[in-house]
Amino acid sequence: MPDLDGLNVGIVGLGLMGGSLALALAGKVRRLIGVDPAPEAASLALQLGLVQEIVPMNAATTCDLLVLAAPVRAILGCLAAMNELIPEQGLMVLDLGSTKSAICEAMQSLPAQYDPVGGHPMCGKEVSGAAHAEASLFQEKTFILTPLERTSPQAVQTALQLIAHIGSRPLILSADIHDRLAAGASHLPYLSAVALVLAAENLQDERIWQVAASGFRDSTRLAGSDLTMMVDILMSNQAPVLDSIEWFQTALAGLAGLVQEHDEAGLRQALEKAMRRRQGLTASYRT
Amino acid sequence: MPDLDGLNVGIVGLGLMGGSLALALAGKVRRLIGVDPAPEAASLALQLGLVQEIVPMNAATTCDLLVLAAPVRAILGCLAAMNELIPEQGLMVLDLGSTKSAICEAMQSLPAQYDPVGGHPMCGKEVSGAAHAEASLFQEKTFILTPLERTSPQAVQTALQLIAHIGSRPLILSADIHDRLAAGASHLPYLSAVALVLAAENLQDERIWQVAASGFRDSTRLAGSDLTMMVDILMSNQAPVLDSIEWFQTALAGLAGLVQEHDEAGLRQALEKAMRRRQGLTASYRT
């Protein structure tokens, strides 16, 4: 496999993530082509100059590297279709899906001409679509790779090159560890944001939206996430998500108990533990 | 009571809120003096030019308006002390405490020379102290007033003038409604942020902090809030906080059930309800 700048790269899915990747890779690869079944997304991508050409999926298998940038179940659909599309030469496949176990399992059974590796850049916005794409989306963000047993060392090397080029920090994990950590760090915060909004609505007093300040706004930002993406995540990561919810409910019930018993010392201790941990997190963020 | 620009204003507590109020009122009132039992806070306030003078509490009762800007139980301590300090002339008292029932109850029994009104500006930062004070802290924010039966119409008028001068939007509520709405919009989001951090720690895998991206960071920002302020809030607003936790746990358990049963249509419907509500909230924010 040549260096990144010698590669023909195809991006399947030209939404926020695919579009941002196209911008971040512009000028750094030999050629960028796009695949998107939605005509509006395809024409927007051309209009924004994200890719040089839009091609159908079967034509994209002539690339050196195919990046699947779509919601989890759309990626699974893509991988199923790829079983019928045998590339003439070796084709590296990297996906950007939000959960990894189901995708890596599907990748494992791709025809031998494919050289697949799982990926997940830990970034996003509460808006979707290529119109919001930015080259800087991946900068200083963690980009997780979940190589399969069959993934070649060259494919891992190319993926690491790509990650370095777009300014991300690589983290190599197994698919199941990824899914457990992402459940706690991302899927659970999403569900808690949703539940905060639903609990606020439950007060049935419209004035609560005037009382809600920046704390509520930040705490519930994820509730505005793209629905299709989130439903796919929750449906494809059921067990880790349910485990995370259970830990969270236990932690919250513990806090509620301390409030109820007026156990001020115990409450302060629990709150302080979380505060210290959260402050350490802030210190580790570069931006 | 003269207009705001004719008033001598005393601010008790020169932290983030009191300091920011001093900056926001600078040049808009006749004189600004400060009270703070902590020598470092007092000298920082003078050094930053927030107030013209630092005086002991008993000297502050010669003002026209006394603003109590401290954690809830410090305000309660102040009000208890004020029972022994009878001002020679009428003295309007406005507090900025985060919960209102306990404070308004204590205000109700102040000597007749006082003219008290409860207040709560819905703003803050995850940092504390006058060093972080800014005049713009209150701009475009909701400022809740909880007048008592004994509050004079003039005191409400003066408070509304002050709110207009610092750029906030007034919202008049009873103390108990305030406490119920603040529990759902502020105290519950704080506890859910704490529980998210504790649940993430429960995974006992340090890599989760690398996986945690901006969604986790925003969802847990409140976990870094000032501990004394939060313990005071939770200890003084027990019943509404526990009610909110219960609604929240019910909402989250409902979502968990839909995930567990793979009820995709039901899940999507619940998520969409929260998304629409949250999007409406974003649209209503001016900043």
Chai-1 contact restraints between the chains, C-beta under 6 A:
chainA,res_idxA,chainB,res_idxB,connection_type,confidence,min_distance_angstrom,max_distance_angstrom,comment,restraint_id
A,M122,B,V211,contact,1.0,0.0,6.0,A-B,restraint_1
A,M122,B,A213,contact,1.0,0.0,6.0,A-B,restraint_2
A,C123,B,A213,contact,1.0,0.0,6.0,A-B,restraint_3
A,T142,B,Q210,contact,1.0,0.0,6.0,A-B,restraint_4
A,L171,B,Q210,contact,1.0,0.0,6.0,A-B,restraint_5
A,L181,B,I208,contact,1.0,0.0,6.0,A-B,restraint_6
A,L181,B,V211,contact,1.0,0.0,6.0,A-B,restraint_7
A,G184,B,A200,contact,1.0,0.0,6.0,A-B,restraint_8
A,G184,B,L203,contact,1.0,0.0,6.0,A-B,restraint_9
A,G184,B,I208,contact,1.0,0.0,6.0,A-B,restraint_10
A,A185,B,I208,contact,1.0,0.0,6.0,A-B,restraint_11
A,A185,B,V211,contact,1.0,0.0,6.0,A-B,restraint_12
A,A185,B,A212,contact,1.0,0.0,6.0,A-B,restraint_13
A,A185,B,F216,contact,1.0,0.0,6.0,A-B,restraint_14
A,S186,B,G215,contact,1.0,0.0,6.0,A-B,restraint_15
A,P189,B,L196,contact,1.0,0.0,6.0,A-B,restraint_16
A,P189,B,G215,contact,1.0,0.0,6.0,A-B,restraint_17
A,P189,B,F216,contact,1.0,0.0,6.0,A-B,restraint_18
A,P189,B,S219,contact,1.0,0.0,6.0,A-B,restraint_19
A,L191,B,L255,contact,1.0,0.0,6.0,A-B,restraint_20
A,S192,B,S192,contact,1.0,0.0,6.0,A-B,restraint_21
A,V194,B,L271,contact,1.0,0.0,6.0,A-B,restraint_22
A,V194,B,A274,contact,1.0,0.0,6.0,A-B,restraint_23
A,A195,B,F248,contact,1.0,0.0,6.0,A-B,restraint_24
A,A195,B,A251,contact,1.0,0.0,6.0,A-B,restraint_25
A,A195,B,L252,contact,1.0,0.0,6.0,A-B,restraint_26
A,L196,B,P189,contact,1.0,0.0,6.0,A-B,restraint_27
A,V197,B,A274,contact,1.0,0.0,6.0,A-B,restraint_28
A,V197,B,R277,contact,1.0,0.0,6.0,A-B,restraint_29
A,V197,B,R278,contact,1.0,0.0,6.0,A-B,restraint_30
A,L198,B,A251,contact,1.0,0.0,6.0,A-B,restraint_31
A,L198,B,A274,contact,1.0,0.0,6.0,A-B,restraint_32
A,A199,B,W247,contact,1.0,0.0,6.0,A-B,restraint_33
A,A199,B,F248,contact,1.0,0.0,6.0,A-B,restraint_34
A,A199,B,A251,contact,1.0,0.0,6.0,A-B,restraint_35
A,A200,B,G184,contact,1.0,0.0,6.0,A-B,restraint_36
A,N202,B,W247,contact,1.0,0.0,6.0,A-B,restraint_37
A,L203,B,G184,contact,1.0,0.0,6.0,A-B,restraint_38
A,I208,B,L181,contact,1.0,0.0,6.0,A-B,restraint_39
A,I208,B,G184,contact,1.0,0.0,6.0,A-B,restraint_40
A,I208,B,A185,contact,1.0,0.0,6.0,A-B,restraint_41
A,W209,B,L281,contact,1.0,0.0,6.0,A-B,restraint_42
A,Q210,B,T142,contact,1.0,0.0,6.0,A-B,restraint_43
A,Q210,B,L171,contact,1.0,0.0,6.0,A-B,restraint_44
A,V211,B,M122,contact,1.0,0.0,6.0,A-B,restraint_45
A,V211,B,L181,contact,1.0,0.0,6.0,A-B,restraint_46
A,V211,B,A185,contact,1.0,0.0,6.0,A-B,restraint_47
A,A212,B,A185,contact,1.0,0.0,6.0,A-B,restraint_48
A,A213,B,M122,contact,1.0,0.0,6.0,A-B,restraint_49
A,A213,B,C123,contact,1.0,0.0,6.0,A-B,restraint_50
A,G215,B,S186,contact,1.0,0.0,6.0,A-B,restraint_51
A,G215,B,P189,contact,1.0,0.0,6.0,A-B,restraint_52
A,G215,B,L222,contact,1.0,0.0,6.0,A-B,restraint_53
A,F216,B,A185,contact,1.0,0.0,6.0,A-B,restraint_54
A,F216,B,P189,contact,1.0,0.0,6.0,A-B,restraint_55
A,D218,B,D218,contact,1.0,0.0,6.0,A-B,restraint_56
A,D218,B,R221,contact,1.0,0.0,6.0,A-B,restraint_57
A,S219,B,P189,contact,1.0,0.0,6.0,A-B,restraint_58
A,S219,B,S219,contact,1.0,0.0,6.0,A-B,restraint_59
A,T220,B,R278,contact,1.0,0.0,6.0,A-B,restraint_60
A,R221,B,D218,contact,1.0,0.0,6.0,A-B,restraint_61
A,L222,B,G215,contact,1.0,0.0,6.0,A-B,restraint_62
A,A223,B,A274,contact,1.0,0.0,6.0,A-B,restraint_63
A,A223,B,R278,contact,1.0,0.0,6.0,A-B,restraint_64
A,G224,B,M275,contact,1.0,0.0,6.0,A-B,restraint_65
A,G224,B,R278,contact,1.0,0.0,6.0,A-B,restraint_66
A,G224,B,Q279,contact,1.0,0.0,6.0,A-B,restraint_67
A,L227,B,L271,contact,1.0,0.0,6.0,A-B,restraint_68
A,L227,B,E272,contact,1.0,0.0,6.0,A-B,restraint_69
A,V231,B,R268,contact,1.0,0.0,6.0,A-B,restraint_70
A,L234,B,V259,contact,1.0,0.0,6.0,A-B,restraint_71
A,Q238,B,V259,contact,1.0,0.0,6.0,A-B,restraint_72
A,V241,B,V259,contact,1.0,0.0,6.0,A-B,restraint_73
A,I245,B,A256,contact,1.0,0.0,6.0,A-B,restraint_74
A,W247,B,A199,contact,1.0,0.0,6.0,A-B,restraint_75
A,W247,B,N202,contact,1.0,0.0,6.0,A-B,restraint_76
A,F248,B,A195,contact,1.0,0.0,6.0,A-B,restraint_77
A,F248,B,A199,contact,1.0,0.0,6.0,A-B,restraint_78
A,A251,B,A195,contact,1.0,0.0,6.0,A-B,restraint_79
A,A251,B,L198,contact,1.0,0.0,6.0,A-B,restraint_80
A,A251,B,A199,contact,1.0,0.0,6.0,A-B,restraint_81
A,L252,B,A195,contact,1.0,0.0,6.0,A-B,restraint_82
A,L255,B,L191,contact,1.0,0.0,6.0,A-B,restraint_83
A,A256,B,I245,contact,1.0,0.0,6.0,A-B,restraint_84
A,V259,B,L234,contact,1.0,0.0,6.0,A-B,restraint_85
A,V259,B,Q238,contact,1.0,0.0,6.0,A-B,restraint_86
A,V259,B,V241,contact,1.0,0.0,6.0,A-B,restraint_87
A,R268,B,V231,contact,1.0,0.0,6.0,A-B,restraint_88
A,L271,B,V194,contact,1.0,0.0,6.0,A-B,restraint_89
A,L271,B,L227,contact,1.0,0.0,6.0,A-B,restraint_90
A,E272,B,L227,contact,1.0,0.0,6.0,A-B,restraint_91
A,A274,B,V194,contact,1.0,0.0,6.0,A-B,restraint_92
A,A274,B,V197,contact,1.0,0.0,6.0,A-B,restraint_93
A,A274,B,L198,contact,1.0,0.0,6.0,A-B,restraint_94
A,A274,B,A223,contact,1.0,0.0,6.0,A-B,restraint_95
A,M275,B,G224,contact,1.0,0.0,6.0,A-B,restraint_96
A,R277,B,V197,contact,1.0,0.0,6.0,A-B,restraint_97
A,R278,B,V197,contact,1.0,0.0,6.0,A-B,restraint_98
A,R278,B,T220,contact,1.0,0.0,6.0,A-B,restraint_99
A,R278,B,A223,contact,1.0,0.0,6.0,A-B,restraint_100
A,R278,B,G224,contact,1.0,0.0,6.0,A-B,restraint_101
A,Q279,B,G224,contact,1.0,0.0,6.0,A-B,restraint_102
A,L281,B,W209,contact,1.0,0.0,6.0,A-B,restraint_103
